[in-house]
Amino acid sequence: MIRIIGNTLNACNKKVLEKMNKMDFDYIKREALLQLENGADFIEINASSLLDSEWPFLMKTIPLIESLGGKLYIRSQNIDIIIKAINLSTKELIIGDIEFNTNKIDKLIKYLKENDVKLVAHIYDKLENSIYPEKSLMIAQLYVDYLLDAGIERDRILLDPVVKPLDENFTNGKTFLNTLELFKLDFPQVKTIAKLSNLSDGMPNRKILNSHFLSLAIENGLDYFVIDAENELGKAAITSTLSIIGKDRSCRNYISYCREKKNNKETNLENELSKL
């Protein structure tokens, strides 16, 4: 089952960072609602760029989004803040991105066991900007084995093969897909997660690249998709791909999607005509 994580509340975006710095929670609420209304199962919050204001911001944002019916994916490099987020959250929570660092992981073990939390295992090598799939598989094996030995269940682990931009290396898309394939073969009971839009950083017509990459990721078995849930090309790619690969019984979801699009188009036309 595909799970969508809406990713429009990331402080790496200058506009979002400005809103976060101003503690503009009306904006945060609107963005979260848009993502949830368009099918997001989780809302990603990355407020690391706020530095000393990161926790004061999260302390108000977590209950706000959960009050809207949303669940959260909290991204932070600060383990203490992640622990505070776990203690504050009242719903299923995803935390990340944590590289294979046993000191960091050990601090989280207790909280992973006692709470409804999934950990994003960030698979990369600090010494290499880009690593080949087999090396990623070796790191993933170390990571999964360490968590299992510590008593963490497989369904609490989300492996992130890490998407690198095509702008850096034209083979990065293929490298990701090959890595994802290896993960699914070697860890069939462990879910995978990725921020697919990273692939198109620095490229023109990003939405086109992202939608086609999304389809390939679905076909290769990705489970959690960190995307802009409001992107119409993305929604179309998900619905059509699931039908093509036989995961949409009788194409019901695809037909329902097409009817909804038609009804929305007719409603918009009626509204425009009523203004004349």
C-alpha positions as CSV (number, residue, x, y, z in Angstrom):
1,M,0.0,0.0,0.0
2,I,1.4,3.4,-1.0
3,R,1.6,6.1,1.6
4,I,1.9,9.8,0.7
5,I,3.9,12.3,2.8
6,G,3.1,15.9,2.0
7,N,6.3,17.8,1.8
8,T,5.4,21.5,1.4
9,L,6.4,22.5,4.9
10,N,10.2,22.3,4.6
11,A,12.4,25.1,5.9
12,C,14.8,24.5,3.0
13,N,12.2,26.5,1.0
14,K,12.9,30.3,1.6
15,K,9.2,31.2,1.6
16,V,8.4,28.4,4.1
17,L,11.4,29.4,6.3
18,E,10.1,33.0,6.4
19,K,6.7,31.8,7.5
20,M,8.2,29.5,10.2
21,N,10.4,32.3,11.5
22,K,7.3,34.5,11.9
23,M,5.5,31.6,13.6
24,D,2.7,32.0,11.1
25,F,0.6,29.1,12.1
26,D,-2.4,30.2,9.9
27,Y,-0.1,29.5,6.9
28,I,1.1,26.2,8.5
29,K,-2.5,25.1,9.0
30,R,-3.6,26.0,5.4
31,E,-0.6,24.2,3.9
32,A,-1.2,21.1,6.0
33,L,-5.0,21.0,5.2
34,L,-4.2,21.3,1.4
35,Q,-1.9,18.3,1.6
36,L,-4.3,16.3,3.7
37,E,-7.3,17.1,1.5
38,N,-5.3,15.9,-1.5
39,G,-4.5,12.5,0.0
40,A,-1.5,12.9,2.2
41,D,-1.3,10.3,5.0
42,F,1.5,12.3,6.8
43,I,2.8,15.8,6.8
44,E,6.5,16.3,6.7
45,I,7.9,19.0,9.0
46,N,11.6,20.0,8.6
47,A,12.3,23.1,10.8
48,S,16.0,22.5,11.3
49,S,16.9,25.8,9.7
50,L,15.2,27.6,12.6
51,L,18.1,26.7,14.8
52,D,17.2,27.8,18.4
53,S,13.6,28.3,17.4
54,E,13.2,24.8,16.1
55,W,11.6,23.3,19.2
56,P,9.4,26.3,20.0
57,F,8.0,26.0,16.5
58,L,7.5,22.2,16.6
59,M,6.0,22.4,20.1
60,K,3.0,24.3,18.6
61,T,3.0,22.7,15.1
62,I,2.8,19.1,16.2
63,P,-0.5,19.4,18.2
64,L,-1.9,21.8,15.5
65,I,-1.5,19.3,12.7
66,E,-2.6,16.4,14.8
67,S,-5.8,18.3,15.6
68,L,-6.5,18.5,11.9
69,G,-6.4,14.7,11.7
70,G,-2.9,14.6,10.3
71,K,0.1,12.5,11.3
72,L,3.7,13.8,11.1
73,Y,7.0,13.0,9.7
74,I,9.5,15.0,11.8
75,R,12.9,15.6,10.2
76,S,15.7,16.9,12.4
77,Q,19.4,16.4,13.0
78,N,18.9,17.1,16.7
79,I,18.2,13.9,18.5
80,D,17.0,15.7,21.7
81,I,14.4,17.5,19.6
82,I,13.3,14.3,18.0
83,I,12.8,12.7,21.5
84,K,10.8,15.7,22.6
85,A,8.6,15.4,19.4
86,I,8.0,11.7,20.2
87,N,6.9,12.5,23.7
88,L,4.6,15.3,22.5
89,S,3.0,13.4,19.7
90,T,-0.3,11.5,20.3
91,K,-0.4,9.7,16.9
92,E,1.7,7.5,14.7
93,L,4.9,9.3,14.0
94,I,7.8,9.0,11.5
95,I,11.2,10.4,12.6
96,G,14.3,11.0,10.5
97,D,16.6,11.2,8.8
98,I,19.1,9.2,10.9
99,E,22.3,8.0,9.3
100,F,23.9,4.8,10.6
101,N,25.4,6.3,13.7
102,T,25.1,3.9,16.7
103,N,25.4,6.7,19.3
104,K,22.4,8.5,17.8
105,I,20.4,5.3,17.3
106,D,21.0,4.1,20.8
107,K,19.5,7.3,22.2
108,L,16.3,6.5,20.3
109,I,15.9,2.8,20.9
110,K,13.9,3.2,24.1
111,Y,11.4,5.6,22.5
112,L,11.0,3.4,19.4
113,K,10.0,0.5,21.6
114,E,7.6,2.4,23.8
115,N,5.8,4.6,21.2
116,D,4.1,4.3,17.8
117,V,7.1,5.5,15.9
118,K,8.8,4.6,12.7
119,L,12.5,5.4,12.0
120,V,13.8,6.6,8.6
121,A,17.1,4.8,8.1
122,H,19.1,7.3,5.9
123,I,21.4,5.1,3.8
124,Y,24.4,7.0,2.6
125,D,28.2,7.2,3.2
126,K,29.6,10.5,4.6
127,L,32.8,9.9,2.7
128,E,31.2,9.4,-0.7
129,N,28.8,11.9,-2.3
130,S,27.3,9.1,-4.4
131,I,27.5,5.4,-3.6
132,Y,26.7,2.4,-5.8
133,P,23.7,0.1,-5.0
134,E,25.8,-2.7,-3.6
135,K,27.5,-0.4,-1.1
136,S,24.1,1.0,-0.1
137,L,22.9,-2.5,0.5
138,M,25.8,-3.2,2.8
139,I,25.0,-0.2,4.9
140,A,21.3,-1.0,5.0
141,Q,22.2,-4.6,6.1
142,L,24.2,-3.2,9.0
143,Y,21.5,-0.8,9.9
144,V,18.6,-3.3,9.8
145,D,20.6,-5.9,11.7
146,Y,21.5,-3.4,14.4
147,L,17.9,-2.4,14.9
148,L,16.6,-5.9,14.9
149,D,19.3,-7.0,17.5
150,A,18.1,-4.0,19.7
151,G,14.6,-5.4,19.6
152,I,13.1,-3.0,17.0
153,E,10.4,-4.7,14.8
154,R,10.8,-4.6,11.0
155,D,7.6,-2.6,10.6
156,R,9.2,0.3,12.6
157,I,12.0,0.6,10.0
158,L,11.8,2.7,6.8
159,L,14.8,2.4,4.5
160,D,15.7,5.6,2.6
161,P,17.9,4.7,-0.5
162,V,18.5,8.5,-0.9
163,V,17.6,10.3,-4.2
164,K,20.4,12.4,-5.6
165,P,19.9,15.1,-8.3
166,L,20.3,14.3,-12.0
167,D,22.1,17.7,-12.2
168,E,25.0,16.2,-10.2
169,N,25.2,12.9,-12.1
170,F,22.9,11.8,-15.0
171,T,22.9,8.2,-13.6
172,N,21.5,9.1,-10.2
173,G,17.9,8.2,-11.1
174,K,19.0,4.7,-12.3
175,T,21.2,4.3,-9.3
176,F,18.3,5.0,-7.0
177,L,16.0,2.5,-8.8
178,N,18.6,-0.2,-8.7
179,T,19.2,0.4,-5.0
180,L,15.5,0.3,-4.3
181,E,15.2,-3.0,-6.2
182,L,18.0,-4.5,-4.0
183,F,16.4,-3.3,-0.8
184,K,13.0,-4.8,-1.8
185,L,14.7,-8.1,-2.6
186,D,16.8,-8.4,0.5
187,F,14.4,-6.9,3.0
188,P,10.9,-7.8,1.8
189,Q,9.3,-7.1,5.2
190,V,11.0,-3.6,5.6
191,K,9.3,-0.6,4.0
192,T,11.1,2.0,1.9
193,I,10.8,5.8,1.7
194,A,12.2,8.5,-0.5
195,K,11.8,12.2,-1.4
196,L,11.5,11.9,-5.1
197,S,11.6,15.6,-6.0
198,N,15.3,15.7,-5.1
199,L,16.0,14.1,-8.5
200,S,14.9,17.2,-10.4
201,D,16.8,19.8,-8.4
202,G,18.4,22.2,-10.8
203,M,16.5,20.9,-13.8
204,P,13.8,22.6,-16.0
205,N,10.2,21.4,-16.0
206,R,10.7,19.6,-12.7
207,K,7.1,18.4,-12.4
208,I,7.5,16.3,-15.6
209,L,10.6,14.6,-14.3
210,N,9.1,14.0,-10.9
211,S,5.9,12.4,-12.2
212,H,7.7,9.9,-14.5
213,F,10.2,9.1,-11.7
214,L,7.2,8.6,-9.3
215,S,5.8,6.0,-11.7
216,L,9.1,4.1,-11.9
217,A,9.4,4.2,-8.1
218,I,5.9,2.7,-7.8
219,E,6.8,-0.1,-10.3
220,N,10.0,-0.8,-8.3
221,G,8.1,-1.1,-5.0
222,L,8.6,2.2,-3.1
223,D,6.2,2.3,-0.1
224,Y,6.3,5.9,1.3
225,F,6.4,8.8,-1.1
226,V,7.6,12.2,0.1
227,I,5.9,14.5,-2.5
228,D,3.7,17.6,-2.9
229,A,0.3,15.9,-2.6
230,E,-1.4,18.8,-4.4
231,N,0.6,18.3,-7.6
232,E,-1.9,17.1,-10.2
233,L,0.7,15.4,-12.3
234,G,1.8,13.4,-9.3
235,K,-1.7,12.3,-8.5
236,A,-2.3,11.3,-12.1
237,A,1.0,9.3,-12.2
238,I,0.1,7.4,-9.0
239,T,-3.4,6.5,-10.2
240,S,-2.5,5.5,-13.7
241,T,0.6,3.6,-12.7
242,L,-1.3,1.5,-10.1
243,S,-3.8,0.6,-12.8
244,I,-1.1,-0.4,-15.3
245,I,0.8,-2.7,-12.9
246,G,-2.4,-4.5,-11.8
247,K,-2.8,-3.0,-8.3
248,D,-6.1,-1.2,-9.0
249,R,-8.8,-3.9,-9.1
250,S,-11.0,-3.4,-12.1
251,C,-9.3,0.0,-12.5
252,R,-11.8,1.4,-10.0
253,N,-9.6,4.1,-8.6
254,Y,-8.5,5.2,-12.0
255,I,-12.1,5.5,-13.2
256,S,-13.1,7.3,-10.0
257,Y,-10.2,9.7,-10.5
258,C,-11.2,10.5,-14.1
259,R,-14.9,11.1,-13.1
260,E,-13.8,13.4,-10.3
261,K,-11.6,15.4,-12.7
262,K,-14.5,15.7,-15.2
263,N,-16.9,16.8,-12.4
264,N,-14.4,19.4,-11.2
265,K,-13.9,20.7,-14.7
266,E,-17.7,21.0,-15.2
267,T,-18.1,22.7,-11.8
268,N,-15.4,25.2,-12.6
269,L,-16.9,26.0,-16.0
270,E,-20.3,26.6,-14.4
271,N,-18.8,28.9,-11.8
272,E,-17.1,30.9,-14.6
273,L,-20.3,31.1,-16.6
274,S,-22.2,32.3,-13.6
275,K,-19.8,35.3,-13.3
276,L,-20.7,36.5,-16.8
